[in-house]
Amino acid sequence: MSDIQYRLAQKREILGAFPGPKSQALNERRKSVVAGGVASTVPVYVADADGGILTDVDGNSFIDLGSGIAVTSVGASDANVVEAVREQVGHFTHTCFMVTPYESYIQVAEELNALTPGTHEKRTVLFNSGAEAVENAVKVARLATGRDAIVAFDHAYHGRTNLTMALTAKAMPYKTNFGPFAPEIYRVPMSYPYREESDIKGEEAARRAITMIEKQIGASSVAAILIEPIQGEGGFIVPADGFLPTLAAWAKDNGVVFIADEVQSGFCRTGEWFATVHEGVVPDIITMAKGIAGGLPLSAITGRADLMDAVHPGGLGGTYGGNPIACAAALAAIKTMKEHDLNGRAANIERIVTDRFTALVQELGANNIIGEIRGRGAMMAIELVQPGTGTTTKEVNAEAAKAIAGACLAAGVIILTCGTYGNVIRLLPPLVISDELLNDGLDVLCDAIRAAL
């Protein structure tokens, strides 16, 4: 990334055993004041971050291959975002758009209406979190259609609020003992090519889901189909070609709202502005968050004007939704994405990751624990299986995923795991990471995989 100027040195450096004394002290303070239900993956406390580097309070520098779960796509201290936030804070921090509105909210809506798939007339509403965006997309769909049922998918993750917990497929840690959940949520099979029992094509997998919808719910009762074009927490599952278009076509034919949850896959993460573009799918409503505002809390839903305008005045909103500081950050982050062609950068990251791990699979041969390399752009995953089972039983290997993540951390590389079975390593580097730093991080990850055999 020769066109990016970094503030911090872009190299990993571990100064000694960690967590260091300052991180340990902070952790002791945390225990007495922060609820135990909040868990942290990495036991160090961050002091600074820039580009692809996180520096902790003890001076250690880590390569960041997680981006705060796909949030800091433009880096954790992008110059455009920093300057825009500084400028906005100097004027006003909040007025509430529902009371006294401001131009930046409108500007963000204009950008999202232009960037999201489709040339139809659109409307946008801004919120705070991905879960809030999903909840409001469901509200719009139910009101506009006069129907109640919402269809979600196996392995899905949509949030931690009551409704979005109901939409999420994985029980622990997201749902266990938090019920009862919101009603009229129905779950159908996802297209998970690596774990299908037979060589089922995308259209066939979609018909399987559609048959279940028609038999168990009835098309006339369904308000919306809600789906992640690439599932995030579920394991970076990329459905087979044809799955999404077939579902979208059925939804259109039956008056069902097709909602694409692009909270994790949006904003250049997959090499397109939104992942649905890869398959030519135009959602009725699209939910967004994470990478939208360079690290500030902002989310949005953008949808067909007739759907969005069906809601009565006052039916959508929230005190902090579209906060002016977050709006300024979003406009600046989008500017950075355009200036540095971060879609092209994401595609390059995909090539680097794919080439590196394809070569590793060939090197490991019969003892290989990599069952599949999958993903798009800078949203890549490695599904781990027991040695030698990659093409036979595909027995999950969550223990290896945990060990590999720990080994990487010890060497100064932060990676995340995910998946319904806990056996998937996910790579979400900042899109502004340099090739040199990315390859250094991948060197460490490859060594950790070798050591896990």
C-alpha positions in Angstrom: 0.0 0.0 0.0 2.5 2.6 -1.2 -0.3 5.2 -1.3 -1.0 4.9 2.5 1.0 6.9 5.0 1.2 5.1 8.4 1.6 6.8 11.7 3.0 3.8 13.5 5.8 1.5 12.4 4.2 -1.4 10.6 6.0 -4.3 12.2 5.2 -6.8 15.1 7.4 -6.7 18.1 7.0 -8.7 21.4 9.2 -7.2 24.1 8.8 -9.9 26.7 6.3 -12.3 28.3 2.7 -11.0 28.0 0.3 -10.0 29.2 2.8 -7.5 30.5 2.6 -5.8 33.9 0.4 -2.9 32.8 -2.1 -5.2 31.0 -2.1 -7.4 34.1 -2.8 -4.4 36.3 -5.7 -3.3 34.1 -7.1 -6.8 34.1 -7.2 -6.8 37.9 -9.0 -3.4 37.9 -11.4 -4.8 35.3 -12.4 -7.8 37.5 -13.9 -5.6 40.2 -15.9 -3.3 37.9 -16.7 -4.9 34.6 -19.4 -7.6 34.4 -18.0 -11.1 34.0 -20.3 -11.8 31.1 -18.2 -9.5 28.9 -15.3 -11.6 27.6 -12.2 -10.5 25.7 -10.3 -12.8 23.3 -6.9 -11.2 23.8 -5.5 -10.6 27.3 -3.7 -7.3 26.5 -4.9 -3.7 26.6 -4.5 -1.5 23.5 -2.8 1.9 23.8 -2.5 2.7 20.0 -3.4 1.4 16.6 -2.7 2.3 13.0 -2.8 0.5 9.7 -2.4 -3.2 10.5 -0.7 -2.8 13.9 -2.1 -2.7 17.5 0.3 -1.6 20.3 -0.5 -2.5 23.9 0.1 -0.6 27.1 3.3 -2.5 27.6 4.8 -1.6 24.2 4.2 -4.8 22.4 3.1 -4.5 18.7 0.7 -7.0 17.2 -0.3 -7.6 13.6 -4.1 -7.2 13.6 -5.9 -9.8 11.4 -9.2 -9.1 13.0 -10.0 -5.4 12.5 -12.2 -5.4 15.6 -14.4 -7.9 13.9 -14.4 -6.2 10.5 -14.9 -2.7 11.8 -11.6 -0.9 11.2 -11.4 -1.7 7.5 -9.8 1.7 6.8 -7.4 1.3 9.8 -8.0 2.2 13.5 -6.9 5.8 13.1 -7.4 6.7 9.5 -6.3 10.3 8.8 -9.6 11.2 7.0 -11.7 9.8 9.8 -9.6 11.5 12.6 -9.8 14.9 10.9 -13.5 14.6 10.2 -14.3 13.6 13.8 -12.1 16.4 15.2 -13.8 19.0 13.0 -17.3 17.8 13.9 -16.6 17.6 17.7 -15.6 21.3 17.5 -19.1 22.2 16.4 -21.6 19.9 18.1 -21.6 16.4 19.4 -25.3 15.7 19.4 -28.7 17.3 18.8 -30.8 14.2 17.9 -31.8 14.0 14.3 -35.4 13.4 15.3 -35.4 16.8 17.1 -33.1 19.2 15.2 -31.7 17.5 12.1 -28.4 18.2 10.3 -26.9 17.8 6.9 -24.4 15.0 7.5 -27.2 12.5 8.2 -28.6 13.3 4.7 -25.2 13.0 3.2 -24.6 9.6 4.6 -28.1 8.5 3.3 -27.2 9.8 -0.1 -24.0 7.9 -0.2 -25.6 4.6 1.0 -28.5 5.0 -1.5 -25.9 5.3 -4.3 -23.5 2.6 -3.1 -26.0 -0.2 -2.3 -27.0 -2.6 -5.1 -29.8 -1.6 -7.5 -30.9 1.5 -9.4 -34.4 1.7 -7.8 -35.5 4.6 -5.6 -34.2 4.1 -2.1 -34.5 5.4 1.4 -32.1 5.1 4.4 -32.4 5.2 8.2 -29.4 5.4 10.5 -29.0 3.6 13.8 -26.2 2.5 16.2 -25.4 -1.2 16.0 -25.8 -4.1 13.6 -28.5 -5.7 15.8 -30.4 -2.5 15.8 -30.3 -2.3 12.1 -31.6 -5.9 11.8 -34.4 -5.3 14.2 -35.6 -2.2 12.3 -35.3 -4.1 8.9 -37.7 -6.7 10.4 -40.0 -3.9 11.6 -40.2 -2.4 8.2 -40.8 -5.8 6.5 -43.6 -6.7 8.9 -45.3 -3.4 8.6 -45.0 -3.1 4.9 -46.3 -6.7 4.2 -48.8 -7.1 7.0 -47.2 -10.5 7.7 -45.4 -11.8 10.8 -43.1 -14.7 9.9 -39.3 -14.1 9.4 -37.2 -16.8 7.8 -33.6 -17.2 9.0 -30.9 -19.8 8.3 -28.8 -22.4 10.0 -25.4 -21.0 11.2 -26.8 -17.5 11.1 -25.6 -14.7 13.4 -27.7 -11.5 13.6 -27.0 -10.0 17.0 -27.5 -10.2 20.8 -30.8 -8.4 21.4 -33.9 -10.4 22.1 -35.2 -10.5 18.5 -31.7 -10.9 17.0 -30.9 -13.7 19.4 -34.0 -15.5 18.1 -32.6 -15.0 14.6 -29.2 -16.2 15.6 -28.6 -20.0 15.2 -25.9 -20.7 17.8 -26.9 -21.2 21.4 -23.7 -20.8 23.4 -22.6 -18.1 24.2 -25.3 -16.0 22.5 -28.7 -17.5 23.5 -28.2 -20.0 26.3 -30.6 -19.1 29.3 -31.6 -15.8 27.8 -35.0 -16.8 26.6 -37.9 -16.7 26.0 -37.2 -15.2 22.5 -39.3 -13.2 20.1 -41.8 -15.4 18.2 -42.5 -16.0 14.5 -38.9 -16.8 13.7 -38.4 -19.9 11.5 -35.1 -21.5 10.5 -34.3 -23.3 7.3 -31.1 -25.0 5.9 -28.2 -22.9 4.6 -26.1 -23.8 1.6 -22.8 -24.9 3.3 -21.0 -26.5 0.3 -18.1 -28.1 2.4 -20.5 -29.9 4.7 -23.3 -30.9 2.3 -24.0 -34.6 2.4 -24.2 -34.7 -1.4 -23.0 -32.5 -4.3 -26.0 -30.2 -4.1 -26.0 -27.2 -6.3 -26.9 -23.7 -5.1 -30.3 -23.7 -6.8 -31.1 -27.1 -5.4 -30.1 -26.0 -1.9 -32.4 -22.9 -2.3 -35.3 -25.1 -3.4 -34.7 -27.3 -0.3 -35.1 -24.2 1.9 -38.1 -22.9 -0.2 -39.9 -26.2 0.1 -39.5 -26.1 3.9 -40.8 -22.5 3.9 -43.8 -23.4 1.8 -44.7 -26.5 3.8 -44.0 -25.4 7.3 -44.9 -21.7 7.2 -46.7 -20.9 4.0 -45.5 -18.2 1.6 -48.4 -15.9 2.3 -47.4 -15.7 6.0 -43.7 -14.8 5.4 -42.8 -11.1 5.8 -39.1 -11.5 5.1 -36.2 -13.8 4.3 -33.2 -12.6 6.3 -29.7 -13.9 5.2 -26.0 -13.0 5.4 -24.7 -13.3 1.9 -21.5 -14.7 3.5 -22.2 -15.9 7.0 -19.9 -14.4 9.6 -19.9 -15.9 13.0 -21.3 -19.1 11.5 -17.9 -19.8 9.8 -17.6 -17.4 6.8 -19.8 -19.8 4.8 -20.1 -18.8 1.2 -23.3 -20.3 -0.3 -23.1 -22.2 -3.5 -23.5 -20.2 -6.7 -27.2 -19.7 -7.4 -28.4 -20.1 -3.8 -29.0 -16.4 -3.2 -30.5 -15.5 -6.6 -33.0 -18.4 -6.4 -34.1 -17.3 -2.9 -34.3 -13.7 -4.0 -36.4 -14.6 -7.1 -38.8 -16.7 -5.0 -39.2 -13.8 -2.5 -40.0 -11.4 -5.3 -42.6 -13.7 -6.8 -44.3 -14.2 -3.4 -44.3 -10.6 -2.0 -41.6 -11.5 0.6 -39.0 -8.9 1.5 -35.5 -10.1 0.9 -33.2 -8.6 3.5 -29.4 -9.0 3.1 -27.5 -8.7 6.4 -24.3 -7.1 5.2 -23.2 -6.0 8.7 -19.9 -7.9 8.4 -19.6 -8.4 4.7 -20.2 -4.8 3.6 -18.0 -1.8 2.7 -15.3 -3.3 0.5 -14.7 -6.3 2.8 -15.3 -8.9 0.0 -13.9 -6.9 -2.9 -17.2 -5.3 -3.7 -19.1 -2.6 -1.8 -21.5 -5.3 -0.8 -21.3 -9.1 -1.0 -24.6 -9.5 -2.8 -23.0 -7.8 -5.8 -20.9 -10.9 -6.5 -24.1 -12.8 -7.4 -26.0 -10.0 -9.0 -28.6 -10.0 -6.2 -30.4 -6.7 -5.4 -31.9 -6.9 -1.9 -35.1 -5.2 -1.0 -33.5 -4.0 2.3 -29.8 -4.2 3.2 -28.5 -3.8 6.8 -25.1 -2.3 7.4 -22.8 -1.5 10.3 -19.2 -2.5 11.4 -17.0 -1.1 8.6 -19.3 1.8 7.8 -17.7 4.5 10.0 -14.1 3.7 10.6 -14.6 2.5 14.2 -17.4 4.8 15.4 -20.8 3.3 16.3 -23.1 3.6 13.3 -25.5 1.3 11.4 -28.0 1.7 8.7 -30.8 0.1 6.7 -31.3 1.1 3.1 -34.3 -0.2 1.2 -36.8 0.2 -1.5 -38.6 3.6 -1.1 -42.1 2.0 -1.1 -41.1 -0.3 1.8 -39.3 2.3 3.9 -41.9 5.0 3.3 -44.7 2.6 4.4 -43.7 3.2 8.0 -45.6 6.0 9.7 -43.7 9.1 10.8 -42.1 8.4 14.2 -42.1 4.7 13.6 -38.3 4.6 13.0 -35.5 6.3 14.8 -33.7 6.5 18.1 -31.9 9.1 20.3 -28.4 8.4 19.0 -29.2 7.0 15.6 -27.1 8.9 13.0 -25.1 10.7 15.6 -23.3 13.7 13.8 -19.8 12.5 14.9 -20.5 9.0 13.5 -21.9 10.5 10.3 -18.8 12.6 9.8 -16.7 9.5 10.4 -18.7 7.5 7.9 -18.4 10.1 5.2 -14.6 10.2 5.8 -14.3 6.4 5.8 -16.2 6.1 2.5 -13.9 8.7 1.1 -10.8 6.7 2.1 -12.4 3.5 0.6 -12.8 5.3 -2.7 -9.5 7.1 -2.7 -7.4 4.0 -2.1 -9.6 1.5 -4.1 -10.1 -0.7 -1.1 -12.3 -3.0 -3.1 -9.3 -3.7 -5.3 -7.1 -4.1 -2.1 -9.6 -6.6 -0.7 -9.3 -8.7 -3.9 -5.5 -8.6 -3.7 -5.7 -9.8 -0.1 -7.8 -12.7 -1.2 -5.2 -13.7 -3.8 -2.4 -13.5 -1.3 -4.3 -15.6 1.4 -5.5 -18.2 -1.1 -2.1 -18.7 -2.7 -0.4 -19.0 0.7 -2.7 -21.6 2.1 -3.2 -23.5 -1.1 0.6 -24.0 -1.1 0.5 -25.0 2.6 -2.1 -27.7 1.8 0.1 -29.1 -0.9 3.1 -29.0 1.5 1.3 -30.8 4.3 -0.1 -33.6 2.1 -1.8 -36.5 3.9 -1.4 -35.0 7.4 -3.2 -31.8 6.4 -5.7 -30.4 8.9 -7.0 -27.7 6.5 -10.4 -29.0 5.3 -11.3 -25.9 3.2 -10.0 -22.4 2.4 -13.0 -20.2 1.6 -14.2 -16.6 1.5 -14.1 -13.5 -0.6 -11.8 -10.5 -0.5 -10.5 -9.8 2.9 -13.1 -12.0 4.5 -11.3 -15.4 4.4 -11.5 -18.5 6.4 -9.8 -21.8 7.0 -11.9 -24.7 8.3 -9.9 -27.1 10.4 -10.5 -30.8 10.5 -8.8 -33.8 12.2 -5.6 -34.9 10.4 -6.2 -36.7 7.1 -10.0 -36.2 7.2 -10.2 -33.2 4.9 -11.7 -35.3 2.1 -13.3 -38.1 4.1 -15.1 -37.7 7.5 -14.5 -33.9 7.8 -14.4 -34.3 11.5 -14.2 -30.9 13.2 -11.0 -29.8 15.0 -11.9 -27.0 17.3 -8.9 -27.8 19.5 -6.5 -27.0 16.7 -8.2 -23.7 16.0 -7.8 -22.7 19.7 -4.2 -23.8 19.8 -3.3 -22.0 16.5 -4.9 -18.8 17.7 -2.9 -19.0 20.9 0.3 -19.7 19.1 -0.2 -16.8 16.8 -0.9 -14.4 19.7 2.3 -15.5 21.4 4.2 -14.6 18.2 2.5 -11.2 17.9 -0.4 -11.9 15.5 -4.1 -11.5 16.4 -6.5 -13.8 14.6 -10.1 -14.7 15.4 -11.9 -18.0 15.4 -15.5 -18.7 14.5 -18.0 -21.3 13.2 -20.9 -23.2 14.6 -18.4 -25.9 15.6 -15.6 -23.5 16.7 -13.2 -24.9 14.1 -12.8 -22.0 11.7 -10.0 -19.5 11.6 -11.2 -16.2 10.2 -9.0 -13.5 8.6 -10.3 -10.0 8.6 -7.3 -7.8 8.2 -7.6 -4.0 7.8 -7.9 -3.3 4.1 -5.0 -0.9 4.4 -2.6 -3.5 5.7 0.6 -3.7 3.6 1.5 -6.8 1.7 4.7 -7.1 3.8 2.9 -7.0 7.1 0.1 -9.3 5.8 2.7 -11.9 4.7 4.5 -11.7 8.0 1.3 -12.5 9.8 0.5 -15.3 7.4 4.0 -16.7 8.0 3.2 -16.9 11.7 -0.2 -18.5 11.0 1.3 -21.1 8.7 4.0 -22.0 11.3 1.2 -22.3 13.9 -0.7 -24.7 11.7 2.3 -26.8 11.1 2.9 -27.0 14.8 -0.7 -28.1 15.4 -0.3 -31.3 13.3 
